Amino acid sequence: MNRYTFFTCIILKCMQLSFSGLSAQSDGASTWPFEIQTIHKPGTYWWVPGSAFDSAGIDWNLEQMHKAGIGTAHIIPIYGARGYEDRYIQYLSKEWMDMLHYAAHKTDELGMQLDMTTGTGWCFGGPDLPHPFQDMRIQWNPLAKDISFDSIRGVRMVKRPAPGGEGAMLNSFSPEAMEHYLKRFDSAFAQYSGKLPRAQYHDSYEYSGNWSPDLYRQFKSRRGYSLEDNLSFLFEDHEGNQTDKQKRIKYDYRRTLAELHLEYIQKWSAWSSSRGMLTRNQAHGSPANLLDVYAAADIPEIEMFGSPTFPIPGFRHEDPFVRKGDNNPIVMKMAASAAHIMKPEGRQWVTSESFTWLRENWHGNLAQMKLSADLFFLAGVNHMFYHGNCYSPPDVEWPGWFFYASTKADPRNSIWRDIPALNAYIARCQSMLQAGRHDNDLLVYWPIHDLWMASEGLRQNLTVHDYTFIKSQSIGRVATSLQEKGYSFDLISDDMIKKLKVSNGRITAPGGTYKAVVVPEALYMPAETLARLAALAEAGIPVVFESQLPIDVPGMSQLKAHRKQFSKAMKKASKRLAVDVQPAIWLENNGVTREEMTDMGLHFIRRMIDDAHWYFIANNSEKDIDQWVPLTISGTQVHGYDPMNGKAYNLISKENPGGTMVYLQIPAGASVIIQVGKQNNRKNIFPYEKADNAGIPLKGTWNIRFVEGGPVLLAAYSTEKLESWTMAEDTMAQAYAGTALYTLEFDKLVNSDADGWLFLGDVRESARARLNGHDLGTLISLPFKVRIPSSLWQEKNRLEIEVTNLSANRIRYLERMQVPWKIMHDANIVTIHYDPVYTAGEWPVLPSGLLGPVEWVPVKSFLPE
């Protein structure tokens, strides 16, 4: 008897009990396999306007976070609110450090963590910086054939600073500047006796400089020749036989900047470590090898900016209130790649600045946040931070203090009421995604040298907003192809390749093992990298180059010597290394397996925990998945976990050549976690089922009562037609932001002796459902449906649905009534396109409430064949 036949027999004995007795709170289906800890919970940026916090405000704000399921608060002092200047506290003053002490004590008391930016606003900088340590931008004087300080675009000032943090940005190419900058923090912490923050933070690279005072000396020391004698090659176009020289000098300039910035970050990270704190760093934006800069911090951090789109039925893009999403999946993988390759198991944390400008202010909803969170998880993020939460004293009128860049995930936004459900979902996902180690198969080399050898431009800032540095290069083409084919991989740099070893036929990196290496087409490559790749191939590791082997070394520095080394390496490489125009096909033909589920529109990330393989799988396609899904991993049993509600099941699986087949039912927009490994004692089988009949509309009189919100609670009313509550007779209905309770009483339905699904239809924007006093759960994302077992139905039934809308209608009302709510200094409030003319009064009224139709769909169980 094969495993599938044996397992089927067991299932047939258990199915009737399993299907008939399962409920939303079934004991056997509610055991999550990981203990949820603080670090698993989402963190949040915690902007503190004017550093105007006090003990009572800290208590209230942090307690609200804790109740909602936030695990880490990250203090970022920024500009203040008008009319509250008397509450401002100077950054790093004794009073400020006392408030930090209090906040650290409070988070510790609540079982939370506290991080802080090493500065105010962004980027690093502040008062009293000596000129040599300030952000520096130079320009070319064609008449003098020399450079001069750019007086127009020269020193960039700290953006959005708090009181006491104003001043020039730091010179990001000067480790000495960083050393000077940190002395201010040494002084502040010298008398500090409180609990230290868990981590220090450096935001994305938004410095404007392209020079440092000692660049000539640094260049000469690192590259071996004089930059000042070759300045024209940086700034003036050269043709003919001078073009190659220009490319090489620009390369050496860019590489020098990259090295200096890396050392700048390493200096900061070492300082933090020496004081017992971790570091979180956003490397993107810098003119460096992002992989190395991410790896220089304890916790690399990526961000996604704007609004990603999905083909999921019911997903609303809403063009007037979104901006293009900067969410290139290859760029997003860079932070996780650094953690996977360079950090040891148990410390492979990857954070994210999440939901920045997901929608216009007060327009983002939890369903959109859930889908964006899934994109982060698929890119390797496992320690997500909201962008964000604004400190606001309890005595400030609604909407309180705010930060201009959405999403406003704090108690002064109506979505906060149901955000605990999203936070619980994220915590469950992250409890798995932080456990064990990554289980990626491939290393994909980033040929940054071709990019640095480009003749156009000067400094190359590699941002998440303009990812042509990936999309237009071979790395984008190859990595995208591999991802679409279902290969799991991390991106690797030249410096990381130096850390690789071979053991038992696999590549061993500090953070894990890999099966093969893929090299996108590269014209230029350092001789040392080529030699190391050849050595891997010689040791039996599959190494495949796209299209061709490199033709030369990059840069002008020691060109003759480097070419000699390159020629020597090429002799060995040409005998050992494979070349193919389609690396993904070559891998498949040479036994490197892929996950075929991507052919079905599914996306995944895989981890190894003890002796079991775990998958996070998201269905962001336009169709529901209801079929056998092949896995490359073999296992005696497959277990499924629903991170949205915490239920756990055994799944039906069967052997498949080279792996396992598992039957999955994943609606469009949903996600699942599965474990492939040894058997456990779980009894319940996933309730495989399909619709038994057409949906039955729930009809009758809906009684609608407003229970929480403002500016005032609306008058209750009744209706037989579900439509937006903004259509109600109450004149304030179009201004209301909050929650309404919908109640429907009805007789027992036909076919209610069967289990089934309750579909809520169009929900604006989240819902809590109860049937006959039994809690069915909080629904925050597509599809808005909940399973109801037949045991809950009665002869007379009472369905209650609490629906919470967005705050946009209330902001629209404040604007139209000319209520002075825009009270912040600096950016105050701007549109999603950074237009300071904020015309919220012209927004359309957003549909709100339960729009339906609400239907009951009976189901019947089946056994997949």
Disulfide bonds with the S-S distance in Angstrom:
none
